[in-house]
């Protein structure tokens, strides 16, 4: 019975999943997330900041201890938008490999979308498809259409960190900045509809990643994280818009106290909300199905298939 580990080095957070068992019946041994903001300033500079690299490496050292303690025999490490966009990604990859013993794999947008689809649709019936999986991350948003496998993937250059750094410098954000962030996200989703018109005919829209799960947690009012309460929650447009209005009108000092909101995410959550409300509005959605299984689970499922674990 193989014990496998996956690490996802995202623009905003670094996450770890360790599991054992066989196939899709694998048992989760550890799942954790730490916000390190690897993509700090990448949109403007095109480079990973040294302090962001060091924050992320410090967390990877902690994750390596967990991986060793749980006896993982195979480890896969992925990096996404921040690394794709950074000219000095090697400055992170080399020390990350030294820490984890595995070289990070810099995913293309299409690869990221495929793996997110694999994780988000695990356990769902094909009868609920075709699906649109929307992975709203820190630096990019992957939109993937399919039923049992992806048939179309688009990676959009919008995300919670990117929109925040581009438009939301007020505290609370200025109305003009909010409008600009929503407009940019709307243009991105408009391009999605033009290029992949099938998105308007899917049966189920699945939302994954930190912005969407956080908005759900705030809507529920979770005092402590509860994966079971979040997973497959139906997040309505009205609820998402209400959370957006609340968070966007609060200064950061007040926003951090909202139940369900990780204080480390509070400075970029409004940017993520701008993308989320643009998604509902542009695609004419009444609700989305929230999933806590995502690219991290897809990485492990893919690894298990390749290793026979």
C-alpha positions in Angstrom: 0.0 0.0 0.0 1.9 3.0 -1.3 2.1 6.3 0.6 2.2 9.2 -1.9 2.7 13.0 -1.4 1.9 16.0 -3.6 3.0 19.6 -3.1 1.4 22.5 -4.9 3.5 25.7 -5.0 0.9 28.3 -6.0 1.0 32.0 -6.4 -0.6 32.7 -3.0 -0.3 29.4 -1.0 1.7 26.2 -0.7 -0.2 23.0 -0.1 0.5 19.5 0.9 -1.5 16.3 0.5 -0.3 12.9 1.7 -2.4 9.7 1.2 -2.2 6.0 1.1 -4.4 3.2 -0.3 -5.2 2.2 -3.9 -6.6 4.2 -6.8 -9.5 6.5 -6.0 -10.1 4.9 -2.6 -7.0 6.5 -1.2 -7.1 7.6 2.4 -6.0 11.2 3.3 -3.2 11.1 5.9 -2.5 14.8 6.0 -3.7 17.9 4.1 -2.4 21.4 4.9 -2.1 24.8 3.4 0.2 27.8 4.2 0.0 31.2 2.6 3.5 32.3 1.5 2.7 34.6 -1.4 5.3 33.2 -3.7 3.9 35.4 -6.5 4.4 38.6 -4.6 5.1 41.4 -7.1 5.6 38.9 -10.0 2.9 40.6 -12.2 4.8 43.9 -12.1 8.5 42.7 -12.0 8.4 39.4 -13.8 10.6 38.0 -11.1 10.2 36.0 -7.8 11.1 38.2 -4.9 13.9 36.7 -2.7 11.8 37.1 0.5 8.9 35.3 -1.2 11.2 32.4 -2.2 12.5 32.2 1.4 9.1 32.2 2.9 8.1 29.4 0.6 11.2 27.3 1.2 10.7 27.6 5.0 7.3 26.0 4.6 8.7 23.3 2.2 11.1 22.4 5.0 8.2 21.8 7.3 6.4 19.8 4.7 9.5 17.7 4.1 9.4 16.7 7.8 5.7 15.6 7.5 6.4 13.7 4.3 9.2 11.8 5.9 7.3 11.2 9.1 4.4 9.7 7.1 6.8 7.6 5.0 5.8 8.7 1.6 7.6 6.7 -1.1 6.8 8.9 -4.0 6.5 12.7 -4.1 5.3 15.0 -6.8 5.9 18.8 -6.7 4.2 21.3 -9.0 4.5 25.0 -9.5 1.9 27.2 -11.2 1.3 30.7 -12.4 3.9 32.6 -10.4 6.7 30.3 -11.5 5.4 30.3 -15.1 5.6 34.1 -15.2 8.9 34.5 -13.4 12.2 34.9 -15.4 14.1 33.7 -12.3 12.0 30.6 -11.5 15.3 28.6 -11.3 16.2 30.6 -8.1 13.2 28.8 -6.5 13.4 25.5 -8.2 16.9 24.6 -7.3 16.6 25.1 -3.5 13.1 23.6 -3.5 14.6 20.4 -5.1 17.3 20.4 -2.5 14.7 20.6 0.3 12.2 18.0 -1.1 14.5 15.8 -3.1 12.2 16.3 -6.1 12.4 18.9 -8.8 9.3 21.0 -9.0 7.4 20.6 -12.3 6.3 24.0 -13.7 2.8 23.2 -15.1 1.5 24.8 -18.2 -2.0 26.4 -17.9 -3.4 23.4 -19.8 -1.7 20.9 -17.4 -3.0 22.8 -14.4 -6.5 22.8 -15.8 -6.4 19.0 -16.6 -5.2 18.1 -13.1 -7.7 20.5 -11.4 -10.5 18.8 -13.4 -9.3 15.4 -12.4 -9.3 16.3 -8.7 -12.6 18.3 -8.7 -14.7 15.7 -10.6 -13.4 12.7 -8.5 -16.4 11.1 -6.9 -19.0 12.8 -9.1 -21.2 10.9 -11.5 -20.8 11.6 -15.2 -24.5 12.0 -15.2 -23.9 15.4 -13.6 -21.8 16.5 -16.5 -20.7 18.0 -18.7 -18.7 20.0 -16.1 -17.0 23.3 -16.1 -14.3 23.4 -13.5 -13.1 26.9 -12.5 -9.9 27.0 -10.6 -9.7 30.6 -9.4 -6.1 30.9 -8.1 -3.8 33.7 -7.1 -2.2 34.4 -10.4 -4.4 32.6 -13.0 -7.8 31.0 -13.4 -8.1 27.7 -15.2 -11.4 26.9 -16.9 -11.9 23.3 -18.0 -14.8 21.7 -19.8 -15.5 17.9 -20.0 -17.5 15.0 -18.6 -15.1 12.1 -17.9 -12.1 13.9 -19.2 -11.2 17.5 -20.3 -12.1 18.5 -23.8 -11.2 22.2 -23.6 -9.0 24.1 -21.2 -8.3 27.8 -21.0 -5.9 29.5 -18.6 -7.0 33.1 -17.9 -4.5 35.7 -16.6 -6.6 36.8 -13.6 -6.4 35.8 -10.0 -6.7 37.1 -6.5 -3.1 38.3 -6.1 -2.9 39.6 -9.7 -6.1 41.7 -9.6 -5.3 43.0 -6.1 -1.8 44.2 -7.1 -3.1 45.7 -10.3 -6.2 47.5 -9.1 -6.9 47.5 -5.3 -4.4 49.7 -3.5 -6.9 51.5 -1.2 -8.0 50.4 2.3 -10.8 49.7 1.8 -10.5 49.5 -2.0 -11.7 52.4 -4.0 -14.9 51.9 -6.1 -13.0 52.7 -9.3 -10.4 50.0 -8.5 -13.1 47.5 -7.8 -14.8 48.4 -11.1 -11.5 48.0 -12.9 -10.8 44.6 -11.4 -14.3 43.3 -12.2 -14.0 44.7 -15.7 -10.7 43.0 -16.3 -12.1 39.7 -15.0 -15.2 40.1 -17.1 -13.1 40.6 -20.3 -11.3 37.4 -19.5 -14.5 35.4 -19.0 -15.9 37.0 -22.2 -12.9 35.7 -24.1 -13.6 32.2 -22.5 -17.2 32.2 -23.8 -16.0 33.3 -27.3 -13.3 30.6 -27.5 -15.2 27.8 -25.7 -18.9 28.4 -26.2 -19.5 25.0 -24.6 -19.1 26.6 -21.2 -22.7 28.0 -21.5 -24.1 24.5 -22.0 -22.6 22.6 -19.1 -24.8 21.0 -16.5 -22.6 21.6 -13.4 -20.1 24.4 -12.7 -17.5 23.4 -10.0 -15.5 26.1 -8.2 -12.2 25.3 -6.6 -9.2 26.9 -4.8 -8.8 29.4 -2.0 -11.0 32.3 -3.0 -14.0 30.2 -3.6 -13.7 28.0 -0.5 -13.0 31.1 1.6 -16.1 32.9 0.3 -18.1 29.8 1.1 -16.6 29.6 4.6 -17.5 33.3 5.2 -21.0 32.7 3.9 -21.4 29.8 6.3 -19.7 31.7 9.1 -17.3 29.0 10.0 -15.4 29.6 13.2 -12.9 26.8 12.4 -12.2 25.1 9.1 -14.6 22.3 8.3 -13.9 20.5 5.0 -17.1 18.5 5.2 -19.2 21.7 5.4 -17.4 23.3 2.4 -17.1 20.3 0.0 -20.0 20.3 -2.4 -21.7 23.3 -0.9 -23.9 25.1 -3.4 -22.7 28.7 -3.4 -25.4 30.9 -4.9 -24.7 34.1 -6.9 -26.7 36.1 -4.2 -24.5 34.7 -1.4 -21.2 35.4 -3.3 -22.3 39.0 -4.1 -23.3 39.5 -0.5 -19.9 38.3 0.8 -18.2 40.5 -1.8 -20.0 43.6 -0.7 -19.2 43.0 2.9 -15.5 42.3 2.4 -15.0 45.1 -0.2 -16.4 47.8 2.1 -14.3 46.9 5.2 -10.8 48.1 5.9 -8.3 45.3 6.3 -8.3 45.7 10.1 -12.0 44.8 10.2 -12.0 42.4 7.4 -9.6 40.0 9.1 -12.2 39.3 11.8 -14.8 37.7 9.5 -15.4 34.1 10.5 -14.2 31.8 7.8 -11.5 34.2 6.5 -7.8 33.3 7.1 -6.2 36.6 8.1 -3.3 35.9 5.8 -5.7 35.8 2.9 -7.6 39.0 3.9 -5.5 41.4 1.8 -6.2 39.6 -1.5 -9.6 38.1 -0.9 -11.4 41.1 -2.4 -9.4 40.8 -5.6 -10.5 37.1 -5.7 -14.1 38.2 -5.1 -13.9 40.5 -8.1 -13.1 37.5 -10.3 -15.7 35.4 -8.7 -18.6 37.8 -9.2 -17.5 38.4 -12.8 -17.7 34.7 -13.3 -21.3 34.6 -12.1 -22.3 37.6 -14.1 -20.6 36.8 -17.3 -21.8 33.2 -17.5 -25.2 33.9 -16.1 -24.8 31.5 -13.2 -27.3 31.2 -10.3 -24.9 28.9 -8.3 -21.8 26.8 -8.4 -20.8 23.6 -6.7 -17.8 24.2 -4.4 -15.1 21.5 -4.2 -12.3 21.1 -1.8 -10.7 18.5 -4.0 -8.7 20.2 -6.7 -5.3 20.2 -8.5 -3.6 18.8 -5.4 -5.8 15.7 -5.5 -5.4 15.6 -9.3 -1.6 15.5 -8.8 -1.9 12.5 -6.4 -4.4 10.7 -8.6 -2.1 11.2 -11.6 0.9 10.1 -9.6 -0.9 7.0 -8.4 -1.8 6.0 -11.9 1.7 6.4 -13.1 3.3 4.5 -10.2 0.5 1.9 -9.8 -0.1 3.2 -6.3 
